[in-house]
Amino acid sequence: MNKSDVGVLNRGDAVIVDGSAGIVVSVHEPEWVNNKTRAFCKELQGADIKFDDGRYGYVFADKIAPNNK
């Protein structure tokens, strides 16, 4: 999955990360100010994932794959 694909994920979607199953808790869309234009910018980069074994953490988009069971 790439950065632009992360936008299709919703809370509760099943995903696979490095062979571990998990559920999307929230999608990260960091926001910052472009110093040159003073415009607010956003970019999807990853998601918070709660894994089936109890772990919880932030995962970058390139490690996330949808679980189409």
N, C-alpha and C positions, 0 to 999 in steps of 0.2 A: 504494500500500500504506500502511496506517496502522500505528500502534504495536502494536496488538493482533494484526495480521496477521503481523508479523515472527516471531512464535512458531512459525509453520508452516514456516519455512525451516530447512533442515538443512545441515550441512557438505557441500559438494560440489554443492549445487543451482545450476543455471544461472539467472542473472538478467540483466536489462538495466537499466543506469543511464544516463540521458541519452543513449541511443543506443549506448552501449558495452556489449559483452557481457562477462560476468564470472562468477566462481564464488564462492559463499559460503565463507569460511574459518571464521568464527565469528559467532554472533549475540550482540549486547551486551545484557546485562540488568544495568544498574547497580544497586547495592545501597547503601542509606543508612539511617541511624537517624532516625526521626521524633522530634524533640526533645521534643515534647509527650507522646507516649505511650511513648517508648523502645522502640518496635517496629521491627523490621527491615522495610524496604520494598524492593520490586523493581519495575522497570518496563522492558519491552522498548523500545528506542529506535532501533535500527539494527543494522548488521552490518558486519564487516570483509569487503571484497570484493577478490579478486585479478582484475584485468582481463586480457583476452587479450593486450593490448599490453605487459604486464609491470608496469603500475602496480599499486599496492596501497594501500588506504586504507579509512577508516571512512566509511560512507554512512548518512545518516539515512533512516528508514523511508519518508518521503514521496517519495523519489527512486528507490526500488527497485521494479521490476516483474518478476514471474516470467517466465522464458523458456520457453514451452511448446512447444519444437520437438520 
